[in-house]
């Protein structure tokens, strides 16, 4: 796990950083792109946030993921606070799972696939457990149909954890 996490963080930083200039140039000339339904945008500075946990998604997605959280999220995780307080933001970065060219037993991030965001605002998103969702591909919001699936999975599978899949990595 240590090797996986190190490879994910080292290689992932360069891949995700490659996405940021494209997003920055878009936002410099236009308003921030917001997700349909929820109006969630990609938060400024999220690449500097603390790691909550790495993850790996099996086929058919076959992705490596890193979930980061803002200060509010990290404090809630560390204190074991549920439900998460308003102001919590979680960001999941995802890349295609790729074999390392340098080390045969290591996996590294390949092409970036999505940036997904959860924002806790119990008043604004009361109908969805207090959470708003955003899914972005190449810095642009995914279509409405993809956003409609977010709440259904979170509600069905992790209602007992305030609708959050990710557990804090020890």
C-alpha positions as a Markdown table, in Angstrom:
| # | Residue | x | y | z |
|---|---|---|---|---|
| 1 | Unk | 0.0 | 0.0 | 0.0 |
| 2 | Unk | 2.9 | 2.4 | 0.8 |
| 3 | Unk | 4.3 | 1.9 | -2.7 |
| 4 | Unk | 0.9 | 2.4 | -4.3 |
| 5 | Unk | 0.3 | 5.6 | -2.3 |
| 6 | Unk | 3.8 | 7.0 | -3.1 |
| 7 | Unk | 3.4 | 6.3 | -6.8 |
| 8 | Unk | -0.1 | 7.7 | -6.9 |
| 9 | Unk | 0.9 | 10.9 | -5.2 |
| 10 | Unk | 4.2 | 11.5 | -7.1 |
| 11 | Unk | 2.9 | 10.7 | -10.5 |
| 12 | Unk | -0.6 | 12.1 | -9.8 |
| 13 | Unk | 0.7 | 15.5 | -8.9 |
| 14 | Unk | 2.2 | 16.0 | -12.3 |
| 15 | Unk | -0.9 | 14.6 | -14.2 |
| 16 | Unk | -3.3 | 16.7 | -12.2 |
| 17 | Unk | -1.2 | 19.8 | -12.4 |
| 18 | Unk | -1.4 | 19.4 | -16.2 |
| 19 | Unk | -5.2 | 19.9 | -15.9 |
| 20 | Unk | -5.0 | 23.0 | -13.8 |
| 21 | Unk | -3.6 | 25.4 | -16.5 |
| 22 | Unk | -6.4 | 24.4 | -18.9 |
| 23 | Unk | -8.9 | 25.1 | -16.1 |
| 24 | Unk | -7.2 | 28.3 | -15.1 |
| 25 | Unk | -7.2 | 29.7 | -18.6 |
| 26 | Unk | -10.9 | 28.9 | -19.0 |
| 27 | Unk | -11.8 | 30.6 | -15.7 |
| 28 | Unk | -9.6 | 33.7 | -16.4 |
| 29 | Unk | -11.8 | 34.6 | -19.4 |
| 30 | Unk | -15.1 | 33.2 | -18.4 |
| 31 | Unk | -17.2 | 32.6 | -15.3 |
| 32 | Unk | -16.4 | 29.4 | -13.5 |
| 33 | Unk | -18.1 | 26.3 | -15.0 |
| 34 | Unk | -20.7 | 25.0 | -12.6 |
| 35 | Unk | -22.2 | 21.5 | -12.4 |
| 36 | Unk | -25.8 | 21.1 | -13.6 |
| 37 | Unk | -28.4 | 20.6 | -10.9 |
| 38 | Unk | -26.1 | 21.5 | -8.0 |
| 39 | Unk | -24.1 | 24.5 | -9.3 |
| 40 | Unk | -20.9 | 23.2 | -7.8 |
| 41 | Unk | -17.6 | 24.6 | -9.1 |
| 42 | Unk | -14.0 | 23.4 | -8.9 |
| 43 | Unk | -12.6 | 25.0 | -5.7 |
| 44 | Unk | -9.6 | 27.2 | -6.0 |
| 45 | Unk | -6.4 | 25.8 | -4.5 |
| 46 | Unk | -7.8 | 22.2 | -4.1 |
| 47 | Unk | -4.5 | 20.7 | -5.2 |
| 48 | Unk | -2.8 | 22.0 | -2.0 |
| 49 | Unk | -5.4 | 20.3 | 0.2 |
| 50 | Unk | -4.5 | 17.4 | 2.5 |
| 51 | Unk | -4.9 | 13.8 | 1.3 |
| 52 | Unk | -7.9 | 12.0 | 2.8 |
| 53 | Unk | -7.2 | 8.7 | 1.1 |
| 54 | Unk | -6.0 | 7.0 | -2.1 |
| 55 | Unk | -8.4 | 4.6 | -3.8 |
| 56 | Unk | -8.5 | 2.2 | -6.7 |
| 57 | Unk | -11.5 | 1.4 | -8.8 |
| 58 | Unk | -11.7 | -1.9 | -10.5 |
| 59 | Unk | -13.0 | -2.6 | -14.0 |
| 60 | Unk | -14.7 | -1.3 | -15.9 |
| 61 | Unk | -13.4 | 2.1 | -14.8 |
| 62 | Unk | -9.9 | 0.8 | -13.9 |
| 63 | Unk | -8.9 | 4.1 | -12.2 |
| 64 | Unk | -6.5 | 5.3 | -9.5 |
| 65 | Unk | -7.9 | 8.0 | -7.3 |
| 66 | Unk | -6.9 | 10.5 | -4.7 |
| 67 | Unk | -9.4 | 12.1 | -2.4 |
| 68 | Unk | -8.4 | 15.4 | -0.8 |
| 69 | Unk | -10.3 | 17.6 | 1.6 |
| 70 | Unk | -10.4 | 21.2 | 2.7 |
| 71 | Unk | -9.5 | 22.1 | 6.3 |
| 72 | Unk | -13.1 | 21.6 | 7.5 |
| 73 | Unk | -13.2 | 18.1 | 6.0 |
| 74 | Unk | -9.9 | 17.1 | 7.5 |
| 75 | Unk | -10.9 | 18.3 | 11.0 |
| 76 | Unk | -14.2 | 16.4 | 10.8 |
| 77 | Unk | -12.4 | 13.2 | 9.7 |
| 78 | Unk | -9.8 | 13.5 | 12.5 |
| 79 | Unk | -12.4 | 14.1 | 15.1 |
| 80 | Unk | -14.8 | 11.4 | 13.8 |
| 81 | Unk | -17.5 | 14.0 | 13.3 |
| 82 | Unk | -20.7 | 12.9 | 11.6 |
| 83 | Unk | -22.5 | 14.4 | 10.0 |
| 84 | Unk | -19.8 | 16.5 | 8.3 |
| 85 | Unk | -20.2 | 20.2 | 9.1 |
| 86 | Unk | -21.4 | 22.7 | 6.5 |
| 87 | Unk | -18.4 | 24.0 | 4.5 |
| 88 | Unk | -16.9 | 20.5 | 4.1 |
| 89 | Unk | -15.5 | 20.0 | 0.6 |
| 90 | Unk | -14.1 | 16.7 | -0.8 |
| 91 | Unk | -12.4 | 16.5 | -4.2 |
| 92 | Unk | -11.7 | 13.2 | -5.9 |
| 93 | Unk | -9.1 | 13.2 | -8.7 |
| 94 | Unk | -9.2 | 10.2 | -11.0 |
| 95 | Unk | -6.7 | 8.8 | -13.5 |
| 96 | Unk | -6.6 | 5.7 | -15.7 |
| 97 | Unk | -4.7 | 2.9 | -13.9 |
| 98 | Unk | -1.4 | 2.4 | -15.7 |
| 99 | Unk | 1.6 | 0.1 | -15.3 |
| 100 | Unk | 4.7 | 2.0 | -14.3 |
| 101 | Unk | 7.3 | 1.9 | -17.0 |
| 102 | Unk | 10.1 | 2.1 | -14.4 |
| 103 | Unk | 9.0 | -0.5 | -11.9 |
| 104 | Unk | 7.1 | -3.6 | -13.0 |
| 105 | Unk | 5.0 | -4.1 | -9.8 |
| 106 | Unk | 4.0 | -0.4 | -9.4 |
| 107 | Unk | 0.8 | 1.3 | -10.7 |
| 108 | Unk | 0.9 | 4.9 | -11.7 |
| 109 | Unk | -1.8 | 7.4 | -12.8 |
| 110 | Unk | -2.2 | 7.5 | -16.6 |
| 111 | Unk | -4.6 | 9.9 | -18.4 |
| 112 | Unk | -6.8 | 12.1 | -16.1 |
| 113 | Unk | -10.4 | 11.1 | -16.2 |
| 114 | Unk | -12.4 | 13.2 | -13.8 |
| 115 | Unk | -12.4 | 15.7 | -10.9 |
| 116 | Unk | -15.4 | 15.1 | -8.7 |
| 117 | Unk | -16.5 | 17.3 | -5.9 |
| 118 | Unk | -18.9 | 17.1 | -2.9 |
| 119 | Unk | -19.9 | 20.3 | -1.0 |
| 120 | Unk | -21.7 | 20.2 | 2.3 |
| 121 | Unk | -24.4 | 22.9 | 2.6 |
| 122 | Unk | -27.3 | 21.5 | 4.6 |
| 123 | Unk | -29.7 | 24.3 | 3.6 |
| 124 | Unk | -28.8 | 24.7 | -0.1 |
| 125 | Unk | -28.7 | 20.9 | -0.7 |
| 126 | Unk | -31.3 | 19.7 | 1.9 |
| 127 | Unk | -33.0 | 17.4 | -0.7 |
| 128 | Unk | -29.8 | 15.5 | -1.2 |
| 129 | Unk | -28.6 | 14.9 | 2.4 |
| 130 | Unk | -27.0 | 18.3 | 2.6 |
| 131 | Unk | -24.5 | 17.5 | -0.3 |
| 132 | Unk | -24.0 | 19.1 | -3.7 |
| 133 | Unk | -22.1 | 17.2 | -6.3 |
| 134 | Unk | -19.9 | 18.2 | -9.3 |
| 135 | Unk | -18.2 | 16.0 | -11.9 |
| 136 | Unk | -15.8 | 17.6 | -14.3 |
| 137 | Unk | -14.0 | 16.2 | -17.4 |
| 138 | Unk | -11.2 | 18.3 | -18.8 |
| 139 | Unk | -12.3 | 21.2 | -16.5 |
| 140 | Unk | -15.9 | 21.2 | -17.9 |
| 141 | Unk | -19.0 | 19.9 | -16.1 |
| 142 | Unk | -20.2 | 16.4 | -17.1 |
| 143 | Unk | -23.7 | 16.3 | -18.5 |
| 144 | Unk | -26.8 | 16.4 | -16.3 |
| 145 | Unk | -27.5 | 12.6 | -16.6 |
| 146 | Unk | -24.1 | 11.9 | -15.0 |
| 147 | Unk | -24.9 | 14.3 | -12.1 |
| 148 | Unk | -28.3 | 12.7 | -11.6 |
| 149 | Unk | -26.6 | 9.4 | -10.6 |
| 150 | Unk | -24.5 | 10.9 | -7.8 |
| 151 | Unk | -27.1 | 11.2 | -5.1 |
| 152 | Unk | -28.7 | 7.8 | -5.8 |
| 153 | Unk | -25.5 | 5.9 | -5.2 |
| 154 | Unk | -24.5 | 7.9 | -2.1 |
| 155 | Unk | -28.0 | 7.6 | -0.7 |
| 156 | Unk | -28.3 | 3.9 | -1.3 |
| 157 | Unk | -24.8 | 2.8 | -0.2 |
| 158 | Unk | -23.5 | 5.1 | 2.5 |
| 159 | Unk | -26.4 | 6.9 | 4.2 |
| 160 | Unk | -25.0 | 5.8 | 7.6 |
| 161 | Unk | -21.7 | 7.7 | 6.9 |
| 162 | Unk | -23.4 | 11.0 | 6.0 |
| 163 | Unk | -23.4 | 9.9 | 2.3 |
| 164 | Unk | -19.6 | 9.8 | 2.1 |
| 165 | Unk | -17.8 | 6.7 | 0.7 |
| 166 | Unk | -14.2 | 7.7 | 1.5 |
| 167 | Unk | -12.8 | 6.8 | 4.9 |
| 168 | Unk | -9.8 | 8.6 | 6.3 |
| 169 | Unk | -6.6 | 6.7 | 5.6 |
| 170 | Unk | -4.6 | 5.9 | 8.7 |
